Amino acid sequence: MLLPIDQGLEHGPVDFFENPDSLDPTFQLRLARDGKFSGIVFHIGIAQKYMREFAGSVPLVLKINGKTNIPSEKFAFSPLDASVQDAVHLGADAVGYTLYVGSPMQTEDIAQLNRVRQDCDRWGMPLIVWAYPRGEAIEARGGRDTLYAIDYAARAAQELGADVIKVNVPDLNPEKQKQTPAPYAERMWTEADAARKVVASAGRAFVLFSGGAKVSDAELLAKTELVMRAGATGLIFGRNMWQRPMEQALALSAQIRGLMLREG
């Protein structure tokens, strides 16, 4: 169960308005520690300035590439903003990398990921790939949240050397599903079928499903149960946790952890 705090770069400060306390990364670090999360995800600037106080009590995943959401995602690409060696120096337990599958920039993206993977192998650092479908070609085939797109992203990440793959739960919107290639468009998929298919496409890589934008407690617990029964390794829930006040977030994390232990 990972707690990602990369939204400040990816979305801007807007995500912290929901819970003003969350603007201070110490809030998320206390939540990760007291909520017994498996780790926290930071970009390098936050990791350098805030991790020292929590070293040894909160494992770190250093996110080493990223971008703002100000430019159009037509040519989605996240350049490196840190290195695997930075992760080693900070005592991180893994590195995170965003791969945009289907973007016109994927040639450069795959080449950059290959260099990161080689460094991970050299330093013995696990590689977590945020496998995100993006670009006009993906949108023309139903969109980034279809089973086709997410399933492809999971398989691509496995083939490119990910140890752990972060994906979204597929959206089975019927209209979008009709636009996807065969055989995806020809079957009636249940949510459980779709989640199991993504896990299978990831092969021996571990799979973490994300929570996305904030939803109700009931919806988040239902998502947890769904993906854990489908064979997921775990969860990476950010806004759904730290956009809540601390007491609510801790209570919800305890419920989620109980579900994971029961269904995992």
Secondary structure, DSSP 8 states (H G I E B T S, - for coil): -EEE--HHHHT-GGGGSSSGGGGSHHHHHHHHHHTT-SEEEE-HHHHHHHSGGGTTTS-EEEE-B---SSS-GGG----BSS-HHHHHHTT-SEEEEEEEET-TTHHHHHHHHHHHHHHHHHHT--EEEEEEE-SHHHHTTT-TTSHHHHHHHHHHHHHTT-SEEEE------HHHHHTS-TTGGGS---HHHHHHHHHHHTTTSEEEEE--S---HHHHHHHHHHHHHTT--EEE-SHHHHTS-HHHHHHHHHHHHHHHHHH-
